[in-house]
Amino acid sequence: MNFNPNKIIALNSASFVIYLLFSSCYGGGSHSNCKIQNKLAGKEAIVEAQSQSKLRSEFLQVLRSRRPTQVPLTVKPAKPVKNPLYQMPPPTREEIEILDSTPKADIGNLEELLEEENLYLNIEKGEQGRLPVMILKLKRSNKQRKKPVVVFLHSSYTNKESMRPFLKAYASRGYIAISVDSRYHGERATNTTTYIDALISAWKTGETMPFIYDTVWDLIKLADYLTQRRDIDLSRIGITGISLGGMHAWFAAVADTRYAVVVPLIGVQGFRWAIDNDKWQGRVDSIKPLFEVARADLGKGAIDKEVVEKVWSRIAPGLASQFDSPYSVPTIAPRALLIVNGAEDPRCPLGGLEIPRAKATEAYRKFHCLDNFKV
C-alpha cells in the first residue's frame, strides 16, 4: 500500500462503516437474529457447513505443511517500538495528521485513559517464530465486563505501529484493539528488503509461505492467546486489515471460525480470474522483484501469466485454485462479512469479485443470513 491522503481518507470512511458493522453484530442485532435463523436452517445449510469444513481442513493442512518445529505457546512482555521499520517511504507529516483524524469517541483526555500492552507470542522455532503484538484499550473500562476485540492488520512494507491511529479509535469506543507485525515486517524485519528477500527465498526453496499463509498461521495462534485472556468476550472477536492485511484477515477467517466479524479492506480478489483475464499486473507490481527473479529462473523474457501462476503455486499453494476467493470467501458464512474494495484499484480488480460475491451470497442464503454479507 502506498500512502496517499485520498486513500487514507477513504480508509477512515471505511473504518467508520466497520464500526457500524461491528456494533450491529456485537450489539445483538443481525448476529443474534442469524443465530436464531441458523437453528431454522435446513439441509442446504448442513451441506454448506460440511463443504466449508472440508475446505478449512484442506487449508489447515497446507498451512501445517511448511511449519518448523512447534513450541508451546508462551507470552513474554515487550517494550513499545520507538522507531518502527518501514520497508517503503514512511508516511509524511500530512499523512500522519490524516491518519490521526480517524473518528474517535468524544473523550477529551483520551491519551491519558489509554492503556497499552506490548508482548511477544512464541509460537514456533526459528527467527520468525516470535509474534509481536500491540494492544490498546481504555483503562477505565469495567474490568468485570468482557470486551469485544478488533484485530487490525497492516499493509505491505509497514508495521503494527502504523495501525496505532485505528487502534486508538477502536479503543476509544470500548474495544480491545490489537495489531501484530506480519511475517518479515516490523520487528520481524532487519532491513528494507526483508519481505522481498523472504518471498524470493520461498520461490527458490519452497520451504516457507511468506505471502499470506504464514501470517495466517500466526493469527490462529493469536486467537489461541486471546482465548486465554479473561477480559475478552470470545464470541466477539473481529478482524480487519488493509491491503495485505485485508488478505490476512480474509484467510484467517477462512482458517479460524473464532473470528466472528470479518472486514477485509482492499484485499479480496480473484487470483485465478486475474490470470485468466490478464489483470494480474497490479498485484504483481506490488512485489515485482519476486516475479523478476522467477521470470529469469523460468527463462522468460518478460513476466507473463505462466510466471504468475507458477509463483502463486510455489509460494502459496492453492491461492489461484482451490483456496481462491470463489471457494474460500463463502466458507466465512454465516459470520458477518463486509468486503471493501476500491473501484479503480488495479491490485484487487472488481471484476474478480463477481463470482465470489455470487457464491458467497448463495452460502449466506442457505444459512438464512443474507444481512450478514455486504460488498
N, C-alpha and C positions, 0 to 999 in steps of 0.2 A: 504494500500500500504506500503510495506517495502522499505525503502530507500536502494538502492544499485547502484553503479556507472554505471553498464551496462544498468540498466533500465532507469536511468536519462539521459544517453547519447541518448538512443532510444527516450525518450520523447523530448529531444532537437531537434532531427532529425524530429520527428513528428511535432513539433511546427513550423519548417520551412515549412513543407508541408502545414500546416494550413495557414501560411502567403500567400502562393501561391493561396490557395483556396479562402481566403478572398479577396485577391487582384483581382482575376479573377472576382468574383461575384460583388464586390464593384466597380470595375473599369468599369463596363458596358459591360462585355463580355458575358459569358454564362447566367448571371442573366437577362440582357436585352433581349437576344435572347429568353430566356424562356418566358418572359412576352409576347413577340410577338407570340410565339407558343401557349401560353395559349389561346389567342384570337381565334386561329385557331382550338383549341381542340374541339372535338365534344361531342357526347352523352356519350361516355365512361368516359371522364373527369368529366362531370357533375355528373354522378352516383358515381364516385370515391369520388368527393368532398362531396356529400351527406353522403356517408358512413363514411368519415373522421369526418364530423360534428357530426354525431350520436355518434361515439366513444368518441370524445372530450367532448361532453355534458355528457356522462355517467361517464367519468373520473373526470370531474369537480364536478359532483355530489358526487362522493366518497371523493374527496378532501375536500369538504364542510361539509361532514357528521360528522367529529370529530373536528370541529373548535370551539375554545372558542369564547366568545363574541368579535365581530369585533369592531374596533375603526377607526375613520377617519385617513387616512394615514398622519402622521406628520414626520417632519425631524428635528433631533437635532444634533448639532455639537459634534464631539468626538475627542479624542486625539489619536495619534499613540500608538500602543501597544509595549511596550519596551521588555517585556518578555512573548511572546505568549505561551500558554499552549499546550503541546503535550500530547496525551494520549498513546503514544508509545515512544520509544527512539528517541530523536530529531536527525536531520541529523548531521553527523560528519563534521569536518572541510573540509575533502576531498570532501564529497558530496556537501557541500555548494559551494566549488570552482567550481565543475562541473555544478551545477545549475546556478551559476553566469556567466558561459560561454555561456549561451543561446544566440544565434545570435541576435545582435542588429544593428541598423543603425550606420554608421560610424560617430559618433558625439563625438568629443574629450572631451567636458565638459558636458557630458550627465547629471551627477548628479546635476549640477548647474541649468540645464534647466528643470528639472523635477518639477512638482507641484503635491503635494499630498493632497488629501481630505480624511478625516475620518468622518464618520457620522453614526447615528443610524436612521433606519426607524422603527417607532412604527406602528405595523400592526394589533395587536390584544392584548387582555388582557392576563395576565399570564407571568411567568418568561421567556418563550421562545418567547414572542411577540415583542421583540426588535431585529431587524436585523442589525448587524454590517456590515458596508460597507467600503471598502478601494478603492480609485480611484487614478490612476496615469495618468498624461497627460503632454504634453510639455507646458511650459509657453509661449513660443514664437509663438505658432500656431496662425494663422489668426483667431481672435475672431469673425469675421463676417461669417466665414465659418463653417457650421455644420459638425461635425466629426463622423466617424463610431465608433462603440463601440465593444469591445470584453469583454465578461464576462467569466472569467477563474476560475473554481471551484476546490477546494482542494479535496484530498482523505480522506479516513477514518483516524480518530485519529490525524489529523493535524489541520490546521487553514488557514485563508486567508493570513496571513503573509508568509506562506510557498510558496505562489504563487508570491511573490514580484519579483523574477528574470524574470518570464514570463511577468508580468505586465510591467516591465521596458522595456523589448524587444518590446512589442507592442506599448507602449507609444513613444519609440524612432522612430517609423515609422508613427507617427501621429494619432494613435488610442487613444481613451479614454479607458483605461484598468481598469477593475473592478474585484474585488473579494469580496466574502462575507463569513462569518462564517456560515456553515450549522448548522442545529439544534444540540444542545448538543456538539458543538465543539467550540474551540477558546474562545472568550469572552462569549459564551453561555454555557460554561462548568465551573465547580467549582473544579474538581479533575480529576485524571487519569482514573476513571471508569464511568464518567458521561454518555458517549454514551452507553456503555453496560448496565448500570443501566436503562437508558431510554428504551432500547429495551426490557429488561426483564419486566419492568413495562407495556409496551404496550402488551406484551404477557399475562400478568396476568390480566390486566384490560380491554383491548380493547378500551381504551379511546384516544389514540394518535397513530400516524403513523410516528415514528422517522426514519424508514428505507425508504428513498427516498421521500415519498409522502409529508410529512410536509414541507420539504425544497423546493419541487416543488411549493407549495403554496407561500412560501417566494419569489421565483423567479418570480411568477406572479405579486406580489406586487412590486418587484424591477422594473419590466417592467412598472408598473404604474408610479413609481417615474421617470424613465427615460423619459417618455413621457412629464413630466413637465419641463424638462430642455431645455433651449434654445440653448445649444451648441451641441446638438446631432441630427444626421440625423436619424430619426425614421425608415427609410426604410433600414437602415444598422446596425442593432443590431445583433451581432453574439454571440454564446455561445459555450463554450467548457469546458472540465474538465477531471480530471484524476481519474480513478477507480470509487469510489463512486461519485466523481464529474462528471465523464462521464455519470453515470446513471442519475444524477440530470439534466445534460444538455439534455440528450435524452428525459426524461419525461417532462421537462419544455417546450421543443419544441413541444411535443405532445399536451400539455395543452394550449400553448400560441403561436399563429402564428406571434406575433411581433418579435420572434426570427427568423431572416431571414436566417442565416447561422448556421449550427449545426455540431459540430465536437466532438463526444464522444470518449475519449481515454480510451482503455481497460475497457469499461463499458457496452457495448451492449452484451447481452447474451440471451439464451433461458432458462427461468426458468423451464418451463414445460418439455422442451427437456432434461434438466439436470436431472430432477426427473425420467423421463421415461427411460433414458439411463445410469443411475447410475453414473452421472458425477457431482453430487451436492457437493461433499466433499470439493473442493477448496473454493467455496463461503461460505459454512457453517463454514469452519475453520477460516474465516476472522472475524466472530462474534460468535465463538464457545460457549462462556459461555451462550448465549441466548438459544442455542439449547440443551445444557446440562440441563438447567432448564426445558425446555419444555419436554425433554425426561423423566425426573423424574416425572413431573406432569402427563404425559401420562402413567406412569407405565412401561416404556420400559427399557430394559437392555442396549440398545445401540441406538445411533441416527440412524434412518433409513429413507427411503423415505417418510413413513407416517408422521413421525415427521416433516420433512422438509416441506411437503405440508401443514400441519396444521399450522405451524409457519407462512409461507408466507400468507396464507389465513387470519390469525388473525391480523398480524401487517401491511400488505399491501394488502388489498382485491383486487383480480383480477390480481395480479402480475404474477401468474402462470396460468392464464386463459385468460380472455377477454382483458387484457391490456398487455399481454406478447408481446415480440418482433415481432412475426409474424403478429400481429394485430396493434400494436402501431407504429412500425417503418414506415410502408407505409403511415401513416397519416401525416408524415412530408413532403411528396411530395406536390408541386413541388419545395419546398425550397431546397437550396444547403445542402447536407448531405454527410459528409465524416466519415466513421466508421473506426477507427484504433484499431486493436486488436493484441495481441501477439500470435505468432504461438504456443508457449508452455505454455500459461497462463492457469492454471487449474481453475481459477475463472471465466473465460469467454471462455469456450472451443469453438474452431472454428466450430465444428460440429453443435453447436446450432445456428450458423449464416446462415446455408444453406437455411432454409425455409424463415426466414425474408428477407434474401437477394433476393431470388427469387420473393417474394411477393412485396417487395419494388421496384424492377426493373420493375415489371409489372405496378405498380402505376405510376412510373415516365414515363414509355412508354405511358400511357394513356394521360398524360399531355404534351407529346412530349418534355420531358426534361430529357432524359437519361443521358446527360452530367452532370447533377446536382447531380448525385448519384455515390459515389465511396466507395469501401470497400478495 
